[in-house]
Amino acid sequence: MEDSRKKPIMIGVIVVCLIVAGLITFARRGGGGSGIDSISDDKMTWVKCSNPKCKAEYEMSEKQYFKEMEKRFNPMARTSPPLTCEKCGKDSLFRAVKCPYCGIVFIRDSVPNDLFDRCPECGKSETEEIRKKRLAGEQ
């Protein structure tokens, strides 16, 4: 095929691909069932203060947590920014996990290069236990 006929065909293919990509993006964003506002007002998440003088730990609304995170979001940061602790007023509050095995509350990813919910106290991870049960054929 000569070059003068190839160019319009290639442009047509590119345009069709862009239209399809746009439709897929629009379809996934539509419906309004995603995002922070879709989180139930009753859903809670643990948070813990990393200030050594405070070390407060409490539950807060997951929706509120993500709204606060959205305000502080920095795409250049490698980690999540801290929120303001309601007890000490310092920017030292991080999302946490309450260990279902020993009950301590710890900041997520406390054990480097491991599962986010690996307890630094007892060494157990709920995620790991669920995976083991799935592999064993249990649900």
Kinemage of the C-alpha trace (Angstrom):
@kinemage 1
@onewidth
@group {chain A} dominant
@subgroup {mainchain}
@vectorlist {calphas} color= white
{ca met a 1} P 0.000 0.000 0.000
{ca glu a 2} L 1.344 3.416 -0.864
{ca asp a 3} L 2.198 6.011 1.778
{ca ser a 4} L -0.563 8.446 0.770
{ca arg a 5} L -3.216 5.828 1.661
{ca lys a 6} L -1.509 4.581 4.847
{ca lys a 7} L -1.538 7.942 6.584
{ca pro a 8} L -5.365 8.458 6.649
{ca ile a 9} L -5.884 4.842 7.746
{ca met a 10} L -3.402 5.229 10.624
{ca ile a 11} L -5.030 8.501 11.697
{ca gly a 12} L -8.434 6.791 11.603
{ca val a 13} L -7.176 3.911 13.763
{ca ile a 14} L -5.688 6.347 16.298
{ca val a 15} L -8.927 8.357 16.472
{ca val a 16} L -10.997 5.192 16.991
{ca cys a 17} L -8.630 4.041 19.768
{ca leu a 18} L -8.887 7.413 21.520
{ca ile a 19} L -12.687 7.341 21.308
{ca val a 20} L -12.820 3.800 22.734
{ca ala a 21} L -10.426 4.779 25.564
{ca gly a 22} L -12.581 7.821 26.339
{ca leu a 23} L -15.760 5.720 26.428
{ca ile a 24} L -14.176 3.164 28.742
{ca thr a 25} L -12.952 5.908 31.084
{ca phe a 26} L -16.358 7.608 31.079
{ca ala a 27} L -18.165 4.299 31.731
{ca arg a 28} L -15.964 3.483 34.726
{ca arg a 29} L -16.344 6.934 36.263
{ca gly a 30} L -20.086 7.121 35.728
{ca gly a 31} L -22.690 5.797 38.138
{ca gly a 32} L -21.596 7.829 41.153
{ca gly a 33} L -20.969 4.644 43.177
{ca ser a 34} L -17.321 5.259 43.848
{ca gly a 35} L -15.179 7.734 45.674
{ca ile a 36} L -15.088 9.009 49.208
{ca asp a 37} L -18.786 9.857 49.337
{ca ser a 38} L -19.687 6.213 48.710
{ca ile a 39} L -18.092 5.201 52.039
{ca ser a 40} L -20.693 4.577 54.734
{ca asp a 41} L -20.823 7.197 57.501
{ca asp a 42} L -20.778 4.337 60.028
{ca lys a 43} L -17.526 2.786 58.770
{ca met a 44} L -14.644 3.461 61.152
{ca thr a 45} L -10.865 3.182 60.923
{ca trp a 46} L -8.191 3.126 63.619
{ca val a 47} L -5.670 5.953 63.896
{ca lys a 48} L -2.668 6.365 66.166
{ca cys a 49} L -0.574 9.367 67.145
{ca ser a 50} L 3.165 8.963 66.598
{ca asn a 51} L 4.010 11.792 69.022
{ca pro a 52} L 5.945 10.026 71.838
{ca lys a 53} L 4.360 12.320 74.448
{ca cys a 54} L 0.837 11.476 73.266
{ca lys a 55} L 0.507 8.070 71.565
{ca ala a 56} L -3.291 8.470 71.429
{ca glu a 57} L -5.178 5.761 69.587
{ca tyr a 58} L -8.807 5.979 68.605
{ca glu a 59} L -11.303 5.259 65.866
{ca met a 60} L -12.495 7.903 63.459
{ca ser a 61} L -14.900 7.895 60.541
{ca glu a 62} L -13.208 6.363 57.501
{ca lys a 63} L -14.964 8.903 55.298
{ca gln a 64} L -13.603 11.764 57.419
{ca tyr a 65} L -10.123 10.200 57.388
{ca phe a 66} L -10.041 10.104 53.584
{ca lys a 67} L -11.481 13.623 53.272
{ca glu a 68} L -8.677 14.917 55.510
{ca met a 69} L -6.110 12.924 53.519
{ca glu a 70} L -7.457 14.390 50.288
{ca lys a 71} L -6.899 17.926 51.635
{ca arg a 72} L -3.272 17.109 52.505
{ca phe a 73} L -2.463 14.967 49.466
{ca asn a 74} L 0.955 15.620 47.931
{ca pro a 75} L 1.674 13.614 44.761
{ca met a 76} L 5.416 14.077 45.292
{ca ala a 77} L 5.398 12.511 48.772
{ca arg a 78} L 6.396 8.879 49.196
{ca thr a 79} L 4.214 8.359 52.264
{ca ser a 80} L 0.824 9.494 53.482
{ca pro a 81} L 0.831 12.829 55.287
{ca pro a 82} L -0.015 12.843 59.003
{ca leu a 83} L -3.328 14.220 60.194
{ca thr a 84} L -3.796 16.424 63.262
{ca cys a 85} L -4.244 14.437 66.472
{ca glu a 86} L -7.392 15.442 68.360
{ca lys a 87} L -5.643 14.837 71.693
{ca cys a 88} L -2.294 16.665 71.348
{ca gly a 89} L -3.038 18.882 68.333
{ca lys a 90} L 0.171 17.875 66.512
{ca asp a 91} L 0.351 16.681 62.908
{ca ser a 92} L 1.336 13.176 63.953
{ca leu a 93} L -1.757 11.017 63.398
{ca phe a 94} L -1.541 8.010 61.057
{ca arg a 95} L -3.898 5.238 59.973
{ca ala a 96} L -3.565 2.218 62.220
{ca val a 97} L -4.654 -1.388 62.685
{ca lys a 98} L -5.992 -3.059 65.806
{ca cys a 99} L -4.504 -6.540 65.986
{ca pro a 100} L -7.311 -9.111 66.212
{ca tyr a 101} L -4.942 -11.527 67.976
{ca cys a 102} L -3.309 -9.499 70.779
{ca gly a 103} L -5.400 -6.309 70.704
{ca ile a 104} L -2.680 -3.656 70.373
{ca val a 105} L -3.181 -0.726 68.003
{ca phe a 106} L -0.213 -0.008 65.730
{ca ile a 107} L 0.499 2.227 62.741
{ca arg a 108} L 0.020 0.410 59.442
{ca asp a 109} L 3.205 -0.902 57.789
{ca ser a 110} L 5.042 -0.960 61.129
{ca val a 111} L 6.996 -4.027 60.022
{ca pro a 112} L 9.168 -2.966 57.055
{ca asn a 113} L 8.865 -4.906 53.781
{ca asp a 114} L 5.938 -6.972 55.044
{ca leu a 115} L 2.148 -6.992 55.006
{ca phe a 116} L 0.543 -3.720 56.139
{ca asp a 117} L -1.206 -5.471 59.039
{ca arg a 118} L 1.733 -7.475 60.459
{ca cys a 119} L 1.583 -6.894 64.205
{ca pro a 120} L 4.927 -5.742 65.629
{ca glu a 121} L 3.954 -7.231 69.002
{ca cys a 122} L 2.715 -10.787 68.264
{ca gly a 123} L 3.948 -11.086 64.644
{ca lys a 124} L 0.597 -12.203 63.217
{ca ser a 125} L -1.156 -10.807 60.164
{ca glu a 126} L -4.869 -11.201 59.500
{ca thr a 127} L -4.211 -10.882 55.744
{ca glu a 128} L -1.721 -13.747 55.918
{ca glu a 129} L -4.139 -15.923 57.898
{ca ile a 130} L -6.919 -15.329 55.329
{ca arg a 131} L -4.545 -16.257 52.502
{ca lys a 132} L -3.507 -19.456 54.289
{ca lys a 133} L -7.162 -20.476 54.704
{ca arg a 134} L -7.868 -19.809 51.012
{ca leu a 135} L -4.895 -21.915 49.969
{ca ala a 136} L -6.070 -24.693 52.262
{ca gly a 137} L -9.490 -24.592 50.549
{ca glu a 138} L -11.321 -23.004 53.469
{ca gln a 139} L -13.441 -19.896 53.030
